[in-house]
Amino acid sequence: MNIAYIRVSTNKQELDSQKLEIMEYCHKNNIILDEILEVKISSTKSQEKRKIKDLKQKLKAGDLLIATELSRLGRSMLEIINLVLEFNSNNIKFLFLRQMELSNFNNPASKLILSVYAYLAENERDLISQRTKAGLENARASGKKLGRPKGSLNSIYDKDIDKIQTLLDKDLSIK
């Protein structure tokens, strides 16, 4: 089985560019994809929500996982390394199109390169967080009002207000 894994962090990002890159690679290399897992969720969410658990259950020895880059699997260095080592120990092949050097795990340098890329993925997540916080702080310092405008009436949850109220009345937790 050949599975492509495509993930973006937010709903504002598009899956199309990753999908196109994978489809072009598969076409050029005569690889037929059996499934494409598309996920729009932050890398900080659980493996279950990111469909990593589904992926691990579907992939068997001899199968192929294709992703555009290592960071699509996650941003935690330890998690990425463990996932790739688990795939490798289960004889699951993997291709990261922008990091093809990780596709051959038969040489000692591969594990070192994996560690470096995993570190860079985790570091990038931290840098994004720092830049976002700095941007918000600069906006606050310059007097910009953040959040939803006062007096706005619409919420993304308006359509579910009755269901929410019913659950709250039953003292059920939010999660």
C-alpha positions as CSV (number, residue, x, y, z in Angstrom):
1,M,0.0,0.0,0.0
2,N,1.2,3.5,-0.9
3,I,0.0,6.3,1.3
4,A,0.6,10.0,1.0
5,Y,0.4,12.1,4.2
6,I,-0.4,15.8,3.7
7,R,-0.8,18.2,6.7
8,V,-1.1,21.9,7.1
9,S,-1.2,23.7,10.4
10,T,-4.2,26.0,10.0
11,N,-7.4,26.2,8.0
12,K,-5.9,29.3,6.3
13,Q,-3.3,27.2,4.6
14,E,-3.9,24.9,1.6
15,L,-3.1,21.3,1.1
16,D,-3.0,21.7,-2.7
17,S,0.7,22.5,-3.1
18,Q,1.8,19.5,-1.1
19,K,-0.7,17.3,-3.0
20,L,0.5,18.5,-6.4
21,E,4.1,17.9,-5.5
22,I,3.4,14.4,-4.3
23,M,1.2,13.6,-7.4
24,E,3.9,14.9,-9.8
25,Y,6.5,12.8,-8.1
26,C,4.4,9.7,-8.2
27,H,3.5,10.2,-11.8
28,K,7.2,10.6,-12.8
29,N,8.2,7.5,-10.8
30,N,5.3,5.3,-11.7
31,I,4.0,5.1,-8.1
32,I,0.3,4.5,-7.6
33,L,-1.1,6.0,-4.5
34,D,-3.7,3.9,-2.7
35,E,-4.7,6.6,-0.3
36,I,-4.1,10.3,0.5
37,L,-4.5,11.4,4.1
38,E,-5.2,15.1,4.3
39,V,-5.1,16.8,7.6
40,K,-5.6,20.5,8.6
41,I,-4.4,20.7,12.1
42,S,-1.5,22.0,14.2
43,S,1.5,19.7,14.7
44,T,1.1,20.3,18.4
45,K,-2.2,18.3,18.5
46,S,-2.3,14.6,19.4
47,Q,-1.2,11.9,17.0
48,E,-4.8,10.7,16.9
49,K,-6.1,14.1,15.8
50,R,-3.3,14.4,13.3
51,K,-4.3,10.9,11.9
52,I,-0.8,9.6,12.7
53,K,-2.3,6.7,14.6
54,D,-4.5,5.9,11.6
55,L,-1.4,6.0,9.4
56,K,0.5,3.7,11.7
57,Q,-2.3,1.2,11.7
58,K,-2.7,1.2,7.9
59,L,1.0,0.9,7.1
60,K,2.5,-2.7,7.0
61,A,5.9,-4.1,6.1
62,G,6.7,-3.3,2.5
63,D,4.3,-0.3,2.3
64,L,5.4,3.2,1.3
65,L,4.7,6.5,3.1
66,I,5.2,9.7,1.1
67,A,5.2,13.2,2.5
68,T,6.7,16.4,1.2
69,E,8.9,16.9,4.2
70,L,9.7,15.4,7.6
71,S,8.0,18.3,9.5
72,R,4.6,17.2,8.2
73,L,4.7,14.3,10.6
74,G,5.2,16.6,13.6
75,R,7.3,19.3,15.1
76,S,8.6,17.5,18.2
77,M,12.1,16.2,17.7
78,L,11.6,13.1,19.8
79,E,8.2,12.3,18.2
80,I,9.6,12.6,14.7
81,I,12.6,10.5,15.4
82,N,10.5,7.8,17.1
83,L,8.0,7.7,14.2
84,V,10.7,7.3,11.5
85,L,12.6,4.7,13.5
86,E,9.3,2.8,14.1
87,F,8.5,2.9,10.4
88,N,12.0,1.7,9.6
89,S,12.0,-1.1,12.2
90,N,8.6,-2.3,10.7
91,N,10.1,-2.3,7.2
92,I,7.9,0.5,6.1
93,K,9.5,2.6,3.4
94,F,9.2,6.3,3.5
95,L,9.9,9.2,1.1
96,F,10.2,12.8,2.1
97,L,10.3,14.6,-1.2
98,R,12.3,17.6,0.0
99,Q,14.7,15.5,2.1
100,M,15.3,12.5,-0.2
101,E,18.5,11.7,1.8
102,L,16.3,10.4,4.6
103,S,14.7,7.8,2.3
104,N,17.7,5.5,2.6
105,F,18.2,4.4,6.1
106,N,20.9,1.8,5.4
107,N,23.8,4.1,6.2
108,P,25.0,5.4,9.5
109,A,24.7,9.1,8.5
110,S,21.0,8.7,7.9
111,K,20.2,8.8,11.7
112,L,22.4,11.8,12.2
113,I,20.7,13.6,9.3
114,L,17.3,12.6,10.7
115,S,18.2,14.1,14.1
116,V,19.3,17.4,12.5
117,Y,16.1,17.7,10.4
118,A,13.9,16.8,13.4
119,Y,15.7,19.4,15.5
120,L,15.1,22.0,12.8
121,A,11.4,21.1,12.6
122,E,11.0,21.6,16.3
123,N,13.1,24.8,16.3
124,E,11.0,26.2,13.5
125,R,7.8,25.6,15.6
126,D,9.4,27.5,18.5
127,L,10.5,30.4,16.3
128,I,7.0,30.7,14.8
129,S,5.6,30.9,18.3
130,Q,8.1,33.5,19.4
131,R,7.4,35.6,16.3
132,T,3.7,35.4,16.8
133,K,4.0,36.5,20.5
134,A,6.3,39.3,19.6
135,G,4.0,40.5,16.8
136,L,1.0,40.5,19.3
137,E,3.0,42.4,21.9
138,N,4.1,45.0,19.3
139,A,0.5,45.4,18.2
140,R,-0.6,45.9,21.9
141,A,2.2,48.3,22.5
142,S,1.2,50.4,19.5
143,G,-2.4,50.6,20.8
144,K,-4.0,48.2,18.4
145,K,-7.0,46.4,19.8
146,L,-6.8,42.7,19.5
147,G,-9.6,40.1,19.5
148,R,-13.1,40.2,18.2
149,P,-14.6,43.7,17.7
150,K,-16.9,45.0,20.4
151,G,-20.5,44.6,19.5
152,S,-20.0,41.9,17.0
153,L,-22.9,39.5,17.1
154,N,-21.9,36.5,15.1
155,S,-19.8,33.6,16.4
156,I,-18.7,30.5,14.6
157,Y,-20.6,28.6,17.3
158,D,-24.0,30.4,16.7
159,K,-25.3,27.4,14.7
160,D,-24.6,25.1,17.6
161,I,-25.9,27.2,20.5
162,D,-28.8,24.9,21.3
163,K,-26.6,21.9,21.4
164,I,-24.0,23.7,23.6
165,Q,-26.6,24.8,26.0
166,T,-28.0,21.3,26.3
167,L,-24.6,19.9,27.1
168,L,-23.9,22.6,29.6
169,D,-27.2,22.0,31.3
170,K,-26.2,18.3,31.7
171,D,-22.9,19.5,33.4
172,L,-20.8,17.8,30.6
173,S,-17.3,19.0,30.2
174,I,-16.3,21.0,27.1
175,K,-13.8,18.3,25.9
